[in-house]
Amino acid sequence: MSKVCENCGKKPQVGNNVSHANNKSKRRFVPNLRQVRAQKASGEVCTMTVCTRCLRSGAVVKPVARAKAE
């Protein structure tokens, strides 16, 4: 699974781990991604990989749950 948000395009960034002795080593900041069922503007439901910021802000619309058939 690629670590890219399908909605906003957020992807991993690079930076440094900095120790108490100020030694630096490379590290990656990866986005917090979730696989969710999302509803497109056309009304169809698909599975998307989106970051939690897009979920929280309402940029991704989750479909309404179906009623259980008895």
N, C-alpha and C positions, 0 to 999 in steps of 0.2 A: 504494500500500500504506500503510495507516495504521500509525503507529509506536506501536502498543499491543500488549503481550503478551496473548495470548488466555487464558493460564493465570492469571497473577497480577494483570493489569491495569496493569502498570507502563507509564508514558507519559512523554513529554518533560517536563523541568523547565526553568525559566529561572534565569539567574544573570547575573553580570557577568564580562566580560573585564577584568582589572585590569592596566594597564601599569606599567612601572617608575616612571613619573611619576605614578602613582595615578589615571590617567584611567580612567573606567569606561564600558564600552559593553555593551549587552545581548548575551547568547549563549544557546544552547540546549544542554542536556545530553540527548542522545537515548539510549535504551537500546540495548544490543547485541542485535538481534533476528535470528533465523534461521528459515527456513522448513524444517520437518522433518515427516516422516511420523510420526504419533503414534497410539498405540493407546488408544482410549477404554475406559472401564470395562465397556461392553457388549461389547467385543471387536472392534468395527469399526475400520478403519484410515482416518485422514483426514489431510489436510495442515493444519498449524497454524503460526501465527507466534508463536514463543515466545522469551523472553529467555534468554541463556546461563546465567543463575543458576538458572532453572527446570530447564534441561537438566542442569546440574552437580549439583544437589541431588537429582535423581531424581524431581522432581515430575511430569515428563512421561515416559511409558514409550514407548520406541521399539519397533516390532514386530520380531519375529525374522525374519532374512533367509531367503528361500525358497531351497531347494536348486535348482541348475541342472538343467534337464531335458536329457538327452542322447539 
